[in-house]
């Protein structure tokens, strides 16, 4: 199995979930994250005062696929999430093994 971890812009979450669902990926974990990359920070206006926001809001997606399905899942993520601007996100592919959990009965 391959564990795919992607950090994307929050407004692209729906498009990513739809793209993955079309491939048959149904079990996806997502969580809110904050971070920055090459853009370092961006400026916000608040009551006529500009200040830097160091960490930008992101969404972290995690899901596991069969090795032969990994490339198509990555391509689907890229197609669904790319805006062409800095800060689109990152994708990591890791090896994953399912750990067996035995049922405990009382």
Secondary structure by P-SEA (a helix, b strand, c coil): cbbbbbbbcccaaaaaaaaaaaacccbbbbbbbcccccccbbbbbcccbbbbbcbbbbbbbbbcccccaaaaaaaaaaaaccccccccbbbbbbbbbbbbbbbbcc
